[in-house]
Amino acid sequence: MDNEETEDSIEKIIFDRKTVFGNKKNSTPHGFDAGNHRNIKNKEGIRKERIAAIERMMKADATREQIISYGYTEAEYAEDEKLMAMNA
């Protein structure tokens, strides 16, 4: 009998913080959402870097289709196009 999965499933992955050196107690389990709270502050920085990356690709003569194929969105492309026109 093979082990092929035939049904949909949902998995919950939880990371448990464990102290391996010292006396600090960390007994609270941390899932993906715990990390997201810290990353909310970084979203604006990530957005700005993605826009800057698009600008660099445009300056290197990458086409709109190429940039979109790299995983950037139409909205990001349009935003950068607008910013570049304003700064020209």
PDB file with SEQRES, HELIX, SHEET and CRYST1 records, atoms N, CA, C and O in Angstrom:
SEQRES   1 A   88  MET ASP ASN GLU GLU THR GLU ASP SER ILE GLU LYS ILE          
SEQRES   2 A   88  ILE PHE ASP ARG LYS THR VAL PHE GLY ASN LYS LYS ASN          
SEQRES   3 A   88  SER THR PRO HIS GLY PHE ASP ALA GLY ASN HIS ARG ASN          
SEQRES   4 A   88  ILE LYS ASN LYS GLU GLY ILE ARG LYS GLU ARG ILE ALA          
SEQRES   5 A   88  ALA ILE GLU ARG MET MET LYS ALA ASP ALA THR ARG GLU          
SEQRES   6 A   88  GLN ILE ILE SER TYR GLY TYR THR GLU ALA GLU TYR ALA          
SEQRES   7 A   88  GLU ASP GLU LYS LEU MET ALA MET ASN ALA                      
HELIX    1 AA1 PHE A   32  ASN A   39  1                                   8    
HELIX    2 AA2 ILE A   40  ASN A   42  5                                   3    
HELIX    3 AA3 LYS A   43  LYS A   59  1                                  17    
HELIX    4 AA4 ARG A   64  SER A   69  1                                   6    
HELIX    5 AA5 GLU A   74  ASN A   87  1                                  14    
SHEET    1 AA1 2 PHE A  15  ASP A  16  0                                        
SHEET    2 AA1 2 PRO A  29  HIS A  30 -1                                        
CRYST1    1.000    1.000    1.000  90.00  90.00  90.00 P 1           1          
ATOM      1  N   MET A   1       0.851  -1.181   0.000  1.00  0.00           N  
ATOM      2  CA  MET A   1       0.000   0.000   0.000  1.00  0.00           C  
ATOM      3  C   MET A   1       0.894   1.241   0.000  1.00  0.00           C  
ATOM      4  O   MET A   1       1.806   1.346   0.820  1.00  0.00           O  
ATOM      5  N   ASP A   2       0.636   2.185  -0.920  1.00  0.00           N  
ATOM      6  CA  ASP A   2       1.477   3.376  -0.974  1.00  0.00           C  
ATOM      7  C   ASP A   2       0.987   4.425   0.018  1.00  0.00           C  
ATOM      8  O   ASP A   2      -0.117   4.332   0.555  1.00  0.00           O  
ATOM      9  N   ASN A   3       1.836   5.426   0.245  1.00  0.00           N  
ATOM     10  CA  ASN A   3       1.527   6.474   1.222  1.00  0.00           C  
ATOM     11  C   ASN A   3       1.027   7.758   0.561  1.00  0.00           C  
ATOM     12  O   ASN A   3       1.142   8.834   1.148  1.00  0.00           O  
ATOM     13  N   GLU A   4       0.485   7.665  -0.621  1.00  0.00           N  
ATOM     14  CA  GLU A   4       0.013   8.847  -1.325  1.00  0.00           C  
ATOM     15  C   GLU A   4      -1.211   9.423  -0.612  1.00  0.00           C  
ATOM     16  O   GLU A   4      -2.148   8.703  -0.265  1.00  0.00           O  
ATOM     17  N   GLU A   5      -1.176  10.744  -0.405  1.00  0.00           N  
ATOM     18  CA  GLU A   5      -2.312  11.415   0.228  1.00  0.00           C  
ATOM     19  C   GLU A   5      -3.407  11.616  -0.800  1.00  0.00           C  
ATOM     20  O   GLU A   5      -3.138  12.032  -1.927  1.00  0.00           O  
ATOM     21  N   THR A   6      -4.628  11.325  -0.421  1.00  0.00           N  
ATOM     22  CA  THR A   6      -5.731  11.439  -1.371  1.00  0.00           C  
ATOM     23  C   THR A   6      -6.780  12.454  -0.928  1.00  0.00           C  
ATOM     24  O   THR A   6      -7.743  12.685  -1.659  1.00  0.00           O  
ATOM     25  N   GLU A   7      -6.627  13.058   0.229  1.00  0.00           N  
ATOM     26  CA  GLU A   7      -7.596  14.022   0.724  1.00  0.00           C  
ATOM     27  C   GLU A   7      -6.901  15.331   1.057  1.00  0.00           C  
ATOM     28  O   GLU A   7      -5.706  15.348   1.353  1.00  0.00           O  
ATOM     29  N   ASP A   8      -7.654  16.437   1.010  1.00  0.00           N  
ATOM     30  CA  ASP A   8      -7.123  17.721   1.428  1.00  0.00           C  
ATOM     31  C   ASP A   8      -6.892  17.698   2.921  1.00  0.00           C  
ATOM     32  O   ASP A   8      -7.567  16.975   3.655  1.00  0.00           O  
ATOM     33  N   SER A   9      -5.942  18.489   3.365  1.00  0.00           N  
ATOM     34  CA  SER A   9      -5.685  18.564   4.792  1.00  0.00           C  
ATOM     35  C   SER A   9      -5.203  19.963   5.139  1.00  0.00           C  
ATOM     36  O   SER A   9      -4.734  20.700   4.272  1.00  0.00           O  
ATOM     37  N   ILE A  10      -5.319  20.317   6.391  1.00  0.00           N  
ATOM     38  CA  ILE A  10      -4.814  21.582   6.914  1.00  0.00           C  
ATOM     39  C   ILE A  10      -3.857  21.231   8.036  1.00  0.00           C  
ATOM     40  O   ILE A  10      -4.178  20.443   8.926  1.00  0.00           O  
ATOM     41  N   GLU A  11      -2.675  21.829   7.980  1.00  0.00           N  
ATOM     42  CA  GLU A  11      -1.689  21.579   9.027  1.00  0.00           C  
ATOM     43  C   GLU A  11      -1.434  22.861   9.800  1.00  0.00           C  
ATOM     44  O   GLU A  11      -1.351  23.937   9.209  1.00  0.00           O  
ATOM     45  N   LYS A  12      -1.311  22.754  11.092  1.00  0.00           N  
ATOM     46  CA  LYS A  12      -0.945  23.883  11.928  1.00  0.00           C  
ATOM     47  C   LYS A  12       0.460  23.615  12.429  1.00  0.00           C  
ATOM     48  O   LYS A  12       0.716  22.613  13.097  1.00  0.00           O  
ATOM     49  N   ILE A  13       1.368  24.523  12.097  1.00  0.00           N  
ATOM     50  CA  ILE A  13       2.757  24.363  12.505  1.00  0.00           C  
ATOM     51  C   ILE A  13       3.029  25.367  13.612  1.00  0.00           C  
ATOM     52  O   ILE A  13       2.825  26.567  13.429  1.00  0.00           O  
ATOM     53  N   ILE A  14       3.486  24.886  14.751  1.00  0.00           N  
ATOM     54  CA  ILE A  14       3.750  25.750  15.900  1.00  0.00           C  
ATOM     55  C   ILE A  14       5.207  25.587  16.301  1.00  0.00           C  
ATOM     56  O   ILE A  14       5.728  24.476  16.400  1.00  0.00           O  
ATOM     57  N   PHE A  15       5.841  26.715  16.526  1.00  0.00           N  
ATOM     58  CA  PHE A  15       7.207  26.695  17.031  1.00  0.00           C  
ATOM     59  C   PHE A  15       7.143  26.961  18.531  1.00  0.00           C  
ATOM     60  O   PHE A  15       6.462  27.887  18.970  1.00  0.00           O  
ATOM     61  N   ASP A  16       7.828  26.178  19.292  1.00  0.00           N  
ATOM     62  CA  ASP A  16       7.870  26.371  20.731  1.00  0.00           C  
ATOM     63  C   ASP A  16       9.255  26.882  21.094  1.00  0.00           C  
ATOM     64  O   ASP A  16      10.259  26.221  20.828  1.00  0.00           O  
ATOM     65  N   ARG A  17       9.305  28.060  21.702  1.00  0.00           N  
ATOM     66  CA  ARG A  17      10.578  28.636  22.098  1.00  0.00           C  
ATOM     67  C   ARG A  17      11.102  27.855  23.299  1.00  0.00           C  
ATOM     68  O   ARG A  17      10.373  27.618  24.262  1.00  0.00           O  
ATOM     69  N   LYS A  18      12.356  27.464  23.233  1.00  0.00           N  
ATOM     70  CA  LYS A  18      12.955  26.680  24.303  1.00  0.00           C  
ATOM     71  C   LYS A  18      14.331  27.252  24.616  1.00  0.00           C  
ATOM     72  O   LYS A  18      15.152  27.430  23.716  1.00  0.00           O  
ATOM     73  N   THR A  19      14.579  27.537  25.875  1.00  0.00           N  
ATOM     74  CA  THR A  19      15.880  28.054  26.278  1.00  0.00           C  
ATOM     75  C   THR A  19      16.880  26.905  26.306  1.00  0.00           C  
ATOM     76  O   THR A  19      16.654  25.885  26.958  1.00  0.00           O  
ATOM     77  N   VAL A  20      17.976  27.082  25.598  1.00  0.00           N  
ATOM     78  CA  VAL A  20      19.003  26.036  25.573  1.00  0.00           C  
ATOM     79  C   VAL A  20      20.235  26.446  26.367  1.00  0.00           C  
ATOM     80  O   VAL A  20      21.129  25.632  26.599  1.00  0.00           O  
ATOM     81  N   PHE A  21      20.282  27.716  26.786  1.00  0.00           N  
ATOM     82  CA  PHE A  21      21.387  28.179  27.611  1.00  0.00           C  
ATOM     83  C   PHE A  21      20.873  29.277  28.521  1.00  0.00           C  
ATOM     84  O   PHE A  21      20.145  30.158  28.064  1.00  0.00           O  
ATOM     85  N   GLY A  22      21.228  29.250  29.780  1.00  0.00           N  
ATOM     86  CA  GLY A  22      20.812  30.273  30.728  1.00  0.00           C  
ATOM     87  C   GLY A  22      19.551  29.885  31.473  1.00  0.00           C  
ATOM     88  O   GLY A  22      19.080  28.753  31.367  1.00  0.00           O  
ATOM     89  N   ASN A  23      18.997  30.843  32.239  1.00  0.00           N  
ATOM     90  CA  ASN A  23      17.846  30.569  33.091  1.00  0.00           C  
ATOM     91  C   ASN A  23      16.557  31.233  32.634  1.00  0.00           C  
ATOM     92  O   ASN A  23      15.573  31.223  33.374  1.00  0.00           O  
ATOM     93  N   LYS A  24      16.532  31.802  31.454  1.00  0.00           N  
ATOM     94  CA  LYS A  24      15.336  32.482  30.975  1.00  0.00           C  
ATOM     95  C   LYS A  24      14.231  31.473  30.706  1.00  0.00           C  
ATOM     96  O   LYS A  24      14.470  30.441  30.079  1.00  0.00           O  
ATOM     97  N   LYS A  25      13.011  31.767  31.181  1.00  0.00           N  
ATOM     98  CA  LYS A  25      11.877  30.872  30.965  1.00  0.00           C  
ATOM     99  C   LYS A  25      11.070  31.355  29.774  1.00  0.00           C  
ATOM    100  O   LYS A  25      10.644  32.509  29.732  1.00  0.00           O  
ATOM    101  N   ASN A  26      10.865  30.487  28.823  1.00  0.00           N  
ATOM    102  CA  ASN A  26      10.059  30.784  27.641  1.00  0.00           C  
ATOM    103  C   ASN A  26       9.120  29.615  27.421  1.00  0.00           C  
ATOM    104  O   ASN A  26       9.484  28.634  26.772  1.00  0.00           O  
ATOM    105  N   SER A  27       7.930  29.713  27.952  1.00  0.00           N  
ATOM    106  CA  SER A  27       7.017  28.587  27.815  1.00  0.00           C  
ATOM    107  C   SER A  27       5.856  28.868  26.879  1.00  0.00           C  
ATOM    108  O   SER A  27       5.011  28.000  26.660  1.00  0.00           O  
ATOM    109  N   THR A  28       5.806  30.085  26.320  1.00  0.00           N  
ATOM    110  CA  THR A  28       4.698  30.444  25.446  1.00  0.00           C  
ATOM    111  C   THR A  28       4.937  29.914  24.038  1.00  0.00           C  
ATOM    112  O   THR A  28       5.963  30.231  23.437  1.00  0.00           O  
ATOM    113  N   PRO A  29       4.018  29.114  23.493  1.00  0.00           N  
ATOM    114  CA  PRO A  29       4.204  28.655  22.111  1.00  0.00           C  
ATOM    115  C   PRO A  29       4.026  29.812  21.132  1.00  0.00           C  
ATOM    116  O   PRO A  29       3.221  30.717  21.354  1.00  0.00           O  
ATOM    117  N   HIS A  30       4.779  29.764  20.070  1.00  0.00           N  
ATOM    118  CA  HIS A  30       4.725  30.822  19.067  1.00  0.00           C  
ATOM    119  C   HIS A  30       4.415  30.214  17.722  1.00  0.00           C  
ATOM    120  O   HIS A  30       5.155  29.359  17.235  1.00  0.00           O  
ATOM    121  N   GLY A  31       3.325  30.648  17.118  1.00  0.00           N  
ATOM    122  CA  GLY A  31       2.981  30.223  15.768  1.00  0.00           C  
ATOM    123  C   GLY A  31       3.396  31.295  14.784  1.00  0.00           C  
ATOM    124  O   GLY A  31       4.104  32.233  15.151  1.00  0.00           O  
ATOM    125  N   PHE A  32       2.971  31.172  13.556  1.00  0.00           N  
ATOM    126  CA  PHE A  32       3.321  32.150  12.543  1.00  0.00           C  
ATOM    127  C   PHE A  32       2.776  33.529  12.882  1.00  0.00           C  
ATOM    128  O   PHE A  32       3.417  34.531  12.567  1.00  0.00           O  
ATOM    129  N   ASP A  33       1.611  33.606  13.514  1.00  0.00           N  
ATOM    130  CA  ASP A  33       1.029  34.900  13.837  1.00  0.00           C  
ATOM    131  C   ASP A  33       1.876  35.692  14.819  1.00  0.00           C  
ATOM    132  O   ASP A  33       1.886  36.922  14.766  1.00  0.00           O  
ATOM    133  N   ALA A  34       2.576  35.026  15.700  1.00  0.00           N  
ATOM    134  CA  ALA A  34       3.416  35.737  16.660  1.00  0.00           C  
ATOM    135  C   ALA A  34       4.506  36.513  15.928  1.00  0.00           C  
ATOM    136  O   ALA A  34       4.829  37.638  16.310  1.00  0.00           O  
ATOM    137  N   GLY A  35       5.062  35.935  14.905  1.00  0.00           N  
ATOM    138  CA  GLY A  35       6.071  36.629  14.122  1.00  0.00           C  
ATOM    139  C   GLY A  35       5.488  37.759  13.304  1.00  0.00           C  
ATOM    140  O   GLY A  35       6.176  38.744  13.034  1.00  0.00           O  
ATOM    141  N   ASN A  36       4.243  37.638  12.906  1.00  0.00           N  
ATOM    142  CA  ASN A  36       3.621  38.667  12.089  1.00  0.00           C  
ATOM    143  C   ASN A  36       3.468  39.985  12.824  1.00  0.00           C  
ATOM    144  O   ASN A  36       3.499  41.043  12.194  1.00  0.00           O  
ATOM    145  N   HIS A  37       3.304  39.953  14.133  1.00  0.00           N  
ATOM    146  CA  HIS A  37       3.159  41.188  14.891  1.00  0.00           C  
ATOM    147  C   HIS A  37       4.419  42.035  14.764  1.00  0.00           C  
ATOM    148  O   HIS A  37       4.336  43.255  14.629  1.00  0.00           O  
ATOM    149  N   ARG A  38       5.581  41.394  14.806  1.00  0.00           N  
ATOM    150  CA  ARG A  38       6.832  42.122  14.660  1.00  0.00           C  
ATOM    151  C   ARG A  38       7.018  42.589  13.227  1.00  0.00           C  
ATOM    152  O   ARG A  38       7.611  43.643  12.994  1.00  0.00           O  
ATOM    153  N   ASN A  39       6.528  41.833  12.278  1.00  0.00           N  
ATOM    154  CA  ASN A  39       6.765  42.153  10.878  1.00  0.00           C  
ATOM    155  C   ASN A  39       5.855  43.237  10.334  1.00  0.00           C  
ATOM    156  O   ASN A  39       6.118  43.773   9.257  1.00  0.00           O  
ATOM    157  N   ILE A  40       4.782  43.575  11.056  1.00  0.00           N  
ATOM    158  CA  ILE A  40       3.888  44.634  10.587  1.00  0.00           C  
ATOM    159  C   ILE A  40       4.671  45.934  10.428  1.00  0.00           C  
ATOM    160  O   ILE A  40       4.437  46.681   9.477  1.00  0.00           O  
ATOM    161  N   LYS A  41       5.596  46.214  11.343  1.00  0.00           N  
ATOM    162  CA  LYS A  41       6.399  47.426  11.283  1.00  0.00           C  
ATOM    163  C   LYS A  41       7.269  47.435  10.034  1.00  0.00           C  
ATOM    164  O   LYS A  41       7.585  48.504   9.511  1.00  0.00           O  
ATOM    165  N   ASN A  42       7.659  46.268   9.551  1.00  0.00           N  
ATOM    166  CA  ASN A  42       8.550  46.179   8.413  1.00  0.00           C  
ATOM    167  C   ASN A  42       7.830  46.238   7.073  1.00  0.00           C  
ATOM    168  O   ASN A  42       8.482  46.354   6.035  1.00  0.00           O  
ATOM    169  N   LYS A  43       6.508  46.161   7.069  1.00  0.00           N  
ATOM    170  CA  LYS A  43       5.775  46.123   5.798  1.00  0.00           C  
ATOM    171  C   LYS A  43       6.023  47.363   4.959  1.00  0.00           C  
ATOM    172  O   LYS A  43       6.194  47.258   3.744  1.00  0.00           O  
ATOM    173  N   GLU A  44       6.048  48.534   5.579  1.00  0.00           N  
ATOM    174  CA  GLU A  44       6.290  49.764   4.819  1.00  0.00           C  
ATOM    175  C   GLU A  44       7.695  49.756   4.232  1.00  0.00           C  
ATOM    176  O   GLU A  44       7.889  50.181   3.093  1.00  0.00           O  
ATOM    177  N   GLY A  45       8.665  49.282   4.984  1.00  0.00           N  
ATOM    178  CA  GLY A  45      10.026  49.186   4.471  1.00  0.00           C  
ATOM    179  C   GLY A  45      10.130  48.202   3.319  1.00  0.00           C  
ATOM    180  O   GLY A  45      10.852  48.445   2.352  1.00  0.00           O  
ATOM    181  N   ILE A  46       9.419  47.106   3.420  1.00  0.00           N  
ATOM    182  CA  ILE A  46       9.418  46.105   2.347  1.00  0.00           C  
ATOM    183  C   ILE A  46       8.768  46.690   1.102  1.00  0.00           C  
ATOM    184  O   ILE A  46       9.276  46.505  -0.004  1.00  0.00           O  
ATOM    185  N   ARG A  47       7.653  47.393   1.266  1.00  0.00           N  
ATOM    186  CA  ARG A  47       6.977  48.017   0.129  1.00  0.00           C  
ATOM    187  C   ARG A  47       7.905  48.996  -0.568  1.00  0.00           C  
ATOM    188  O   ARG A  47       7.993  49.007  -1.795  1.00  0.00           O  
ATOM    189  N   LYS A  48       8.602  49.823   0.215  1.00  0.00           N  
ATOM    190  CA  LYS A  48       9.515  50.801  -0.372  1.00  0.00           C  
ATOM    191  C   LYS A  48      10.649  50.110  -1.121  1.00  0.00           C  
ATOM    192  O   LYS A  48      11.041  50.565  -2.196  1.00  0.00           O  
ATOM    193  N   GLU A  49      11.173  49.039  -0.585  1.00  0.00           N  
ATOM    194  CA  GLU A  49      12.257  48.316  -1.247  1.00  0.00           C  
ATOM    195  C   GLU A  49      11.772  47.659  -2.541  1.00  0.00           C  
ATOM    196  O   GLU A  49      12.504  47.630  -3.530  1.00  0.00           O  
ATOM    197  N   ARG A  50      10.549  47.133  -2.541  1.00  0.00           N  
ATOM    198  CA  ARG A  50      10.004  46.532  -3.764  1.00  0.00           C  
ATOM    199  C   ARG A  50       9.850  47.588  -4.858  1.00  0.00           C  
ATOM    200  O   ARG A  50      10.140  47.322  -6.025  1.00  0.00           O  
ATOM    201  N   ILE A  51       9.394  48.786  -4.483  1.00  0.00           N  
ATOM    202  CA  ILE A  51       9.247  49.875  -5.443  1.00  0.00           C  
ATOM    203  C   ILE A  51      10.627  50.290  -5.954  1.00  0.00           C  
ATOM    204  O   ILE A  51      10.796  50.532  -7.149  1.00  0.00           O  
ATOM    205  N   ALA A  52      11.609  50.374  -5.063  1.00  0.00           N  
ATOM    206  CA  ALA A  52      12.974  50.730  -5.470  1.00  0.00           C  
ATOM    207  C   ALA A  52      13.557  49.675  -6.406  1.00  0.00           C  
ATOM    208  O   ALA A  52      14.281  50.010  -7.343  1.00  0.00           O  
ATOM    209  N   ALA A  53      13.248  48.408  -6.159  1.00  0.00           N  
ATOM    210  CA  ALA A  53      13.737  47.328  -7.017  1.00  0.00           C  
ATOM    211  C   ALA A  53      13.140  47.449  -8.419  1.00  0.00           C  
ATOM    212  O   ALA A  53      13.829  47.237  -9.417  1.00  0.00           O  
ATOM    213  N   ILE A  54      11.864  47.789  -8.483  1.00  0.00           N  
ATOM    214  CA  ILE A  54      11.216  47.977  -9.786  1.00  0.00           C  
ATOM    215  C   ILE A  54      11.892  49.134 -10.523  1.00  0.00           C  
ATOM    216  O   ILE A  54      12.150  49.050 -11.724  1.00  0.00           O  
ATOM    217  N   GLU A  55      12.175  50.208  -9.794  1.00  0.00           N  
ATOM    218  CA  GLU A  55      12.832  51.359 -10.415  1.00  0.00           C  
ATOM    219  C   GLU A  55      14.200  50.968 -10.984  1.00  0.00           C  
ATOM    220  O   GLU A  55      14.557  51.370 -12.092  1.00  0.00           O  
ATOM    221  N   ARG A  56      14.951  50.190 -10.227  1.00  0.00           N  
ATOM    222  CA  ARG A  56      16.264  49.751 -10.716  1.00  0.00           C  
ATOM    223  C   ARG A  56      16.124  48.890 -11.972  1.00  0.00           C  
ATOM    224  O   ARG A  56      16.915  49.014 -12.906  1.00  0.00           O  
ATOM    225  N   MET A  57      15.110  48.013 -11.989  1.00  0.00           N  
ATOM    226  CA  MET A  57      14.899  47.166 -13.162  1.00  0.00           C  
ATOM    227  C   MET A  57      14.478  48.004 -14.372  1.00  0.00           C  
ATOM    228  O   MET A  57      14.905  47.740 -15.496  1.00  0.00           O  
ATOM    229  N   MET A  58      13.633  49.021 -14.132  1.00  0.00           N  
ATOM    230  CA  MET A  58      13.212  49.883 -15.231  1.00  0.00           C  
ATOM    231  C   MET A  58      14.404  50.646 -15.801  1.00  0.00           C  
ATOM    232  O   MET A  58      14.524  50.801 -17.016  1.00  0.00           O  
ATOM    233  N   LYS A  59      15.278  51.118 -14.925  1.00  0.00           N  
ATOM    234  CA  LYS A  59      16.479  51.834 -15.375  1.00  0.00           C  
ATOM    235  C   LYS A  59      17.421  50.909 -16.147  1.00  0.00           C  
ATOM    236  O   LYS A  59      18.201  51.369 -16.981  1.00  0.00           O  
ATOM    237  N   ALA A  60      17.347  49.609 -15.868  1.00  0.00           N  
ATOM    238  CA  ALA A  60      18.163  48.619 -16.577  1.00  0.00           C  
ATOM    239  C   ALA A  60      17.448  48.113 -17.832  1.00  0.00           C  
ATOM    240  O   ALA A  60      17.861  47.122 -18.435  1.00  0.00           O  
ATOM    241  N   ASP A  61      16.373  48.803 -18.219  1.00  0.00           N  
ATOM    242  CA  ASP A  61      15.598  48.496 -19.424  1.00  0.00           C  
ATOM    243  C   ASP A  61      14.825  47.181 -19.376  1.00  0.00           C  
ATOM    244  O   ASP A  61      14.569  46.584 -20.421  1.00  0.00           O  
ATOM    245  N   ALA A  62      14.454  46.725 -18.197  1.00  0.00           N  
ATOM    246  CA  ALA A  62      13.572  45.556 -18.101  1.00  0.00           C  
ATOM    247  C   ALA A  62      12.188  45.978 -18.560  1.00  0.00           C  
ATOM    248  O   ALA A  62      11.747  47.093 -18.280  1.00  0.00           O  
ATOM    249  N   THR A  63      11.514  45.103 -19.254  1.00  0.00           N  
ATOM    250  CA  THR A  63      10.169  45.426 -19.726  1.00  0.00           C  
ATOM    251  C   THR A  63       9.154  45.237 -18.600  1.00  0.00           C  
ATOM    252  O   THR A  63       9.421  44.563 -17.605  1.00  0.00           O  
ATOM    253  N   ARG A  64       7.989  45.848 -18.783  1.00  0.00           N  
ATOM    254  CA  ARG A  64       6.897  45.701 -17.808  1.00  0.00           C  
ATOM    255  C   ARG A  64       6.567  44.231 -17.614  1.00  0.00           C  
ATOM    256  O   ARG A  64       6.380  43.780 -16.484  1.00  0.00           O  
ATOM    257  N   GLU A  65       6.494  43.478 -18.708  1.00  0.00           N  
ATOM    258  CA  GLU A  65       6.164  42.056 -18.643  1.00  0.00           C  
ATOM    259  C   GLU A  65       7.215  41.274 -17.860  1.00  0.00           C  
ATOM    260  O   GLU A  65       6.877  40.369 -17.096  1.00  0.00           O  
ATOM    261  N   GLN A  66       8.476  41.618 -18.046  1.00  0.00           N  
ATOM    262  CA  GLN A  66       9.541  40.937 -17.292  1.00  0.00           C  
ATOM    263  C   GLN A  66       9.400  41.209 -15.799  1.00  0.00           C  
ATOM    264  O   GLN A  66       9.494  40.293 -14.982  1.00  0.00           O  
ATOM    265  N   ILE A  67       9.175  42.462 -15.453  1.00  0.00           N  
ATOM    266  CA  ILE A  67       9.061  42.832 -14.036  1.00  0.00           C  
ATOM    267  C   ILE A  67       7.873  42.128 -13.395  1.00  0.00           C  
ATOM    268  O   ILE A  67       7.988  41.615 -12.281  1.00  0.00           O  
ATOM    269  N   ILE A  68       6.742  42.096 -14.078  1.00  0.00           N  
ATOM    270  CA  ILE A  68       5.562  41.395 -13.557  1.00  0.00           C  
ATOM    271  C   ILE A  68       5.864  39.905 -13.419  1.00  0.00           C  
ATOM    272  O   ILE A  68       5.418  39.267 -12.465  1.00  0.00           O  
ATOM    273  N   SER A  69       6.616  39.350 -14.365  1.00  0.00           N  
ATOM    274  CA  SER A  69       6.934  37.917 -14.300  1.00  0.00           C  
ATOM    275  C   SER A  69       7.853  37.579 -13.129  1.00  0.00           C  
ATOM    276  O   SER A  69       7.931  36.420 -12.720  1.00  0.00           O  
ATOM    277  N   TYR A  70       8.550  38.580 -12.588  1.00  0.00           N  
ATOM    278  CA  TYR A  70       9.417  38.364 -11.424  1.00  0.00           C  
ATOM    279  C   TYR A  70       8.643  38.370 -10.110  1.00  0.00           C  
ATOM    280  O   TYR A  70       9.230  38.204  -9.041  1.00  0.00           O  
ATOM    281  N   GLY A  71       7.325  38.561 -10.186  1.00  0.00           N  
ATOM    282  CA  GLY A  71       6.500  38.491  -8.982  1.00  0.00           C  
ATOM    283  C   GLY A  71       6.031  39.833  -8.454  1.00  0.00           C  
ATOM    284  O   GLY A  71       5.375  39.892  -7.415  1.00  0.00           O  
ATOM    285  N   TYR A  72       6.356  40.903  -9.149  1.00  0.00           N  
ATOM    286  CA  TYR A  72       5.867  42.214  -8.738  1.00  0.00           C  
ATOM    287  C   TYR A  72       4.461  42.401  -9.294  1.00  0.00           C  
ATOM    288  O   TYR A  72       4.101  41.800 -10.306  1.00  0.00           O  
ATOM    289  N   THR A  73       3.671  43.236  -8.627  1.00  0.00           N  
ATOM    290  CA  THR A  73       2.271  43.400  -9.037  1.00  0.00           C  
ATOM    291  C   THR A  73       2.117  44.578  -9.993  1.00  0.00           C  
ATOM    292  O   THR A  73       2.980  45.451 -10.086  1.00  0.00           O  
ATOM    293  N   GLU A  74       0.991  44.572 -10.697  1.00  0.00           N  
ATOM    294  CA  GLU A  74       0.658  45.687 -11.588  1.00  0.00           C  
ATOM    295  C   GLU A  74       0.582  46.991 -10.794  1.00  0.00           C  
ATOM    296  O   GLU A  74       1.024  48.039 -11.265  1.00  0.00           O  
ATOM    297  N   ALA A  75       0.021  46.919  -9.590  1.00  0.00           N  
ATOM    298  CA  ALA A  75      -0.113  48.115  -8.749  1.00  0.00           C  
ATOM    299  C   ALA A  75       1.259  48.665  -8.354  1.00  0.00           C  
ATOM    300  O   ALA A  75       1.471  49.877  -8.370  1.00  0.00           O  
ATOM    301  N   GLU A  76       2.190  47.773  -7.999  1.00  0.00           N  
ATOM    302  CA  GLU A  76       3.544  48.225  -7.653  1.00  0.00           C  
ATOM    303  C   GLU A  76       4.216  48.870  -8.865  1.00  0.00           C  
ATOM    304  O   GLU A  76       4.866  49.909  -8.746  1.00  0.00           O  
ATOM    305  N   TYR A  77       4.052  48.249 -10.023  1.00  0.00           N  
ATOM    306  CA  TYR A  77       4.642  48.782 -11.248  1.00  0.00           C  
ATOM    307  C   TYR A  77       4.072  50.169 -11.544  1.00  0.00           C  
ATOM    308  O   TYR A  77       4.815  51.102 -11.849  1.00  0.00           O  
ATOM    309  N   ALA A  78       2.744  50.297 -11.453  1.00  0.00           N  
ATOM    310  CA  ALA A  78       2.092  51.583 -11.728  1.00  0.00           C  
ATOM    311  C   ALA A  78       2.537  52.649 -10.728  1.00  0.00           C  
ATOM    312  O   ALA A  78       2.756  53.801 -11.104  1.00  0.00           O  
ATOM    313  N   GLU A  79       2.671  52.269  -9.461  1.00  0.00           N  
ATOM    314  CA  GLU A  79       3.113  53.222  -8.437  1.00  0.00           C  
ATOM    315  C   GLU A  79       4.515  53.726  -8.750  1.00  0.00           C  
ATOM    316  O   GLU A  79       4.791  54.920  -8.635  1.00  0.00           O  
ATOM    317  N   ASP A  80       5.397  52.819  -9.145  1.00  0.00           N  
ATOM    318  CA  ASP A  80       6.756  53.226  -9.446  1.00  0.00           C  
ATOM    319  C   ASP A  80       6.814  54.074 -10.716  1.00  0.00           C  
ATOM    320  O   ASP A  80       7.583  55.032 -10.796  1.00  0.00           O  
ATOM    321  N   GLU A  81       6.009  53.720 -11.693  1.00  0.00           N  
ATOM    322  CA  GLU A  81       5.944  54.518 -12.917  1.00  0.00           C  
ATOM    323  C   GLU A  81       5.538  55.957 -12.593  1.00  0.00           C  
ATOM    324  O   GLU A  81       6.095  56.913 -13.132  1.00  0.00           O  
ATOM    325  N   LYS A  82       4.561  56.085 -11.708  1.00  0.00           N  
ATOM    326  CA  LYS A  82       4.068  57.405 -11.298  1.00  0.00           C  
ATOM    327  C   LYS A  82       5.162  58.183 -10.544  1.00  0.00           C  
ATOM    328  O   LYS A  82       5.376  59.370 -10.792  1.00  0.00           O  
ATOM    329  N   LEU A  83       5.845  57.493  -9.627  1.00  0.00           N  
ATOM    330  CA  LEU A  83       6.919  58.148  -8.860  1.00  0.00           C  
ATOM    331  C   LEU A  83       8.058  58.592  -9.763  1.00  0.00           C  
ATOM    332  O   LEU A  83       8.602  59.682  -9.583  1.00  0.00           O  
ATOM    333  N   MET A  84       8.426  57.764 -10.733  1.00  0.00           N  
ATOM    334  CA  MET A  84       9.504  58.114 -11.643  1.00  0.00           C  
ATOM    335  C   MET A  84       9.117  59.315 -12.505  1.00  0.00           C  
ATOM    336  O   MET A  84       9.962  60.165 -12.786  1.00  0.00           O  
ATOM    337  N   ALA A  85       7.857  59.397 -12.926  1.00  0.00           N  
ATOM    338  CA  ALA A  85       7.400  60.515 -13.729  1.00  0.00           C  
ATOM    339  C   ALA A  85       7.418  61.809 -12.898  1.00  0.00           C  
ATOM    340  O   ALA A  85       7.758  62.873 -13.415  1.00  0.00           O  
ATOM    341  N   MET A  86       7.059  61.716 -11.633  1.00  0.00           N  
ATOM    342  CA  MET A  86       7.067  62.882 -10.752  1.00  0.00           C  
ATOM    343  C   MET A  86       8.485  63.371 -10.491  1.00  0.00           C  
ATOM    344  O   MET A  86       8.704  64.574 -10.345  1.00  0.00           O  
ATOM    345  N   ASN A  87       9.446  62.462 -10.430  1.00  0.00           N  
ATOM    346  CA  ASN A  87      10.828  62.806 -10.131  1.00  0.00           C  
ATOM    347  C   ASN A  87      11.650  63.144 -11.375  1.00  0.00           C  
ATOM    348  O   ASN A  87      12.823  63.501 -11.268  1.00  0.00           O  
ATOM    349  N   ALA A  88      11.041  63.033 -12.544  1.00  0.00           N  
ATOM    350  CA  ALA A  88      11.788  63.276 -13.792  1.00  0.00           C  
ATOM    351  C   ALA A  88      11.989  64.754 -14.054  1.00  0.00           C  
ATOM    352  O   ALA A  88      12.596  65.126 -15.059  1.00  0.00           O  
TER     353      ALA A  88                                                      
END                                                                             
